[in-house]
C-alpha cells in the first residue's frame, strides 16, 4: 500500500518515462566511447540490483500475492525482463490470446490458442464466414495485434504463427459408407 502523500505515477506517466528512457539510451549509443561504457554499465548494474530486489520480494510473497504482482502490467514486464515471472511463457501467451478473443469476435472472426512448438506460439485465426486468416477483412491487423499481444507478455517466444483454419469435416451419412450399391 502506498503511504498517504506518496507520489504514484499513472500508466501514461510511466509510459512517457519509459519512452524518454529509450531516447536517452539511444543517445548514449552515439556518445563518445568512455562515457557510453560508464553510463551503460551504471544502467546495467542498477537494473541487476533492482531485479534482485524484485526477486526477493517474490521470495517473500505467497502465491496469491505473486499472481497479483505478475498480473500488474508494469510489474509483469519487469518480472519477464528479470526472468523471474512466476508463470511460464505459454500460460501468459494463452491468457493474452483469450483477452483478445472478444475484440476479434466483434470483428466477425475468432482467435484460438493452439500452443507452443519450440519457441514459436501457434494460434488459429478465423475470419467471418470461416475462410481462414487469409480472407481479408482486417485479418492482417488481427494477426499483428495477436502477435504484438503475445510477444509483449512472453518475449521469450520468438514468433507467433497463425495456423490455417481447419474446416469442420463434412457430414457423411453412415449409410453411404456401409451400403454397397446393387450390382
N, C-alpha and C positions, 0 to 999 in steps of 0.2 A: 504494500500500500504506500502511496506517496504521502509524504508529510504535508500538513497544511502549509501553503505558501511555496511548496516545491514547484519549480517550473517544469512543465511537461510539454513535449513537442507534439503537435497534431501531425497526422500522417503526411499532409502536404509539406509541412516544415521539414520533416525527416527526409522526404524525397528531394526537397530543394537542397538540403545539406549534402545528401549523397551525390547529387549532380555536381555540386560545387567541388566536392572531394574528387570526383572523377576528373574534373577540369584541372584541379591542382596537380593531381598525379600525372596527367598528360603533360602538363607544363614542366614537371620535373624531368621528364624524359628528354627534353630539349635543353636542359640546363647543363652547365659545364660538369664534366665527369666527377670531380671530387665532391661537389655539392650534391649531385644526384645520388652518389653512393651513400653518403651520410644520411640524407633525408629518407631514402628508400629503406635503409637499414633501420632507421628510427621507426618508420611506419611498420615495418615487418616485426620488429621486437615488440612494439606496443600491441599489435594485432595478436601475436603469440601470447602475451601476458593476459590480454582480455579474453582470449579463447580459453586459457587455463582457468581463469576466474569463472567463466561460464560453465565449464566442465565441472568445477567444484560445486557450483550451485545445483547442477543436475545430480551430482553425487548425494546431495542432502535432500533432494526433492523426492516425495513419494510419487507413485505412478500417476495419480490424477493431476498433481501439480505439474509434473513433467509434460503430460499431454497438453495441459492448458498453455504452458510456455511454448511448446512446439506449435500450437495452433495459432499463436500470435504471428502475424505475417513477418514483422521485423525480426522477432526473436527466432522464428523458424529459419529465416535466411541466414542468420548468424550461426545457428546450430549446424546448418548444412555447410557453411563456409569453414567452420572449425572441425568438420567431420565428427560431430558428436550428437547428431539428431537421433532421438530415440526410436524413430520409425524407419524401416527400410525404404529405399527409394521407390520400390514397386508399389508399396502401400500409399505413399504420398502422391505418386503419379495417378494411381487409380482414383484416389479421392478428388484430385484436380479434374479428372475427366467427368466424374459424377457431378461435380459442381457446375460444369459447363453444359451438362446434358439438357437442362430446361431451356437454356437460351438457344441451343441448336434445334431443339424440338419446336420452339416458337418459329423458327425459320423454315420448318417443314422437313427437317432431317432428323437424324439421330446420331449419337456417338456412343460407342460401347468400348469399354476397356477389354483388351484381348491379351494382356500380359506383357512380359519382358522376355526377349530372346537375346542372350548375351547382354550387351549394354544398350539395346535398342527397344524402346517402348513400341507396342503394337496397339493400334486402335482400329475399330471398324466404323467407318463413316458411311451413312446412307443419306441420300437426298430425297426430296419429295418424289413420290412415285416409285421409290425403291430402285433407282437406276444407278446407285453407287456414287463413289466420290468424284467421278469424272464427268458428272452431268451438268455442271454449271450451277446456276442458282446460288452463287456465293460459296461453292464448295471449296475453292481455294482460300477464301477468307476464313472459313471454318477450320480447314486444315491448319492454317497458320495460327489461328487462335488456340487450337488444341495443342499444337507443338509448343507454342510460347508458354502456355499454362503448365504443361508437363515439365518442360525443361527449367522453368522458374522454380518449381518445388523440388525437382530431382535433377540437378545439374550433373550428377554422376552418370546419368544416361547420356549417350552420345547423339541420339536421334530419336525421332518419333516417326514411325512408318505406318501410313494408313493401309489397312488390308482391304482387298477387294470385297465388296458386298457379295455375300453368297446368298442367292435367292433361295427361298424355301423350295424344297423338292416338289415337283408336280405330283398331283394326286393320280395314282394309277389304281383303278379298281382291281381288287384281288381276283375277281372272276376272269379278267383278261390274262392273268398270269397262270391260272390253273386250268382254264378251259382250252382244250385243244380243239381247234375247228374240225368239222366233219370233212372227211376226205372224199 
